[in-house]
Amino acid sequence: MNHLQLFLPCAAGVEEFLAEECLNITGQEPGTLKTTRGGVLVEASWRDVMLLNLHCRLAQRVLVQLSYAEYRSDQDIYENASQVAWEIWFTPKQSFKIEITAQHSPVKSLNFSALLVKDAICDRFRHKSGVRPNVETRWPDARVYVHLNATHQTLYIDTSGEALFKRGWRTDKGDAPLKETLAAAMIAASGWDGQSPLYDPCCGSGTIAIEAAQIACNIAPGCQRRFGFEKLLPYQAHVWSAIKSEAKAAEHKAEAPIFGSDVAHRMVDFAMRNAERAGVADVVQLRGGDALQRLPPCDQPGILLLNPPYGERIDAAGFAGAASNARPNRGGRESAWVDPTDEPGQPQIGAGDAAAMDSFFRQLSTHWKTHFMGWTAWVLTPDLKLPGRMRFKESRRVPMWNGPIECRMFRFEISAMPAKAAPLAPEAPKA
């Protein structure tokens, strides 16, 4: 268990940030790690598996790679799965579940391929012990992941259980909550190090602000949840207990203030309750307020970090927005935009929203230039024309995906609006 091949999937565009995070957590050299599209491969130990699950903010899961083999037929899929020593990971008295994905695979049915892997696992256990494990689709003891590309079959066992973005503290949320892993990716992309103020003026249920507060206090993101590896055979309770104790001892007070506000007071209440559960209620300062009217929360310039509302829900930004008379109480940032995989059928941007969008973002940029001089704004949006709408020239753009939605993180350096030239005084008449 000291030489495991791990795969940590993540949102596209986050790979380099995740790679750096993995090195910091495990203390390994860069040569032990490789970035791929949508994830990072890491050579690590079983102890590193537990450390990564506990401390990783950017990965979706921590998967142990058990097999990587060629296949040409359904029989190959079965044989490859049969050769894996499943008995060292779980017992026939435990349940398991198969998850399967494919990319350019020639197989005609993924469901049938998953069935082949299931049969291979059950047949191996029956051959070894005379007992077949049960399949449980909702709450399995072990999760097996299968990935098929054009030529190769990869088998993993999941050590995370539920996805890692489920930290355990966000039980109050809006209609389209920003995932904790994406909020952490935004913070990583901004380069914020906890030494300067951070402010989210469209905070919704507080995901960005709370995630930043936990980073500032060095609170492990997984400290409030359980993990899949706790049901696997290599698990040792005393080792895990020591790791959690070390993480708890490393927590400290934040060095810079963190702020959040939202026009919807209901969302602010949600954010406050989430902050309490996350253990950062004394770190995050949350207030109600219109993004187009609220002044800087402190004297020292810092970072504005936000995923603003747009489209049909531009009214969520506040009554100073262009569509303020319609649906003023629907929510704040959490209603901004939706991952269709989580919220199918949710409206995206419509043609009739263009004028409202332009008006809102022009007002927002004017407000920033008037009151937030010296601040740096980082804005995540799927609207690639946002700099033009805000009449800003971005100093940096970072590609980032929210599921299938292509987004950008735009960086804006906020300076004061240019002063209007004074009218020329009339010339005195010549003598």
Secondary structure by P-SEA (a helix, b strand, c coil): ccbbbbbbbccccaaaaaaaaaaaaaccccccccccccbbbbbccaaaaaaaaaccccccbbbbbcbbbbbccaaaaaaaaaaccccccccccccbbbbbbbcccccccaaaaaaaaaaaaaaaaaaaccbbbbbbcccccbbbbbbbcccbbbbbbbcccccccccccccccccccccaaaaaaaaaaacccccbbbbbccccccaaaaaaaaaaacccccccccccccccccccaaaaaaaaaaaaaabbbbccccbbbbccaaaaaaaaaaaaaacccccbbbbbcccccccccccbbbbbccccccccccccccccccccccccccccccccccccccccccccccccaaaaaaaaaaaaaaaaaaccccbbbbbbcccccccccccccccbbbbbbcccbbbbbbbbbcccccccccccccccccc
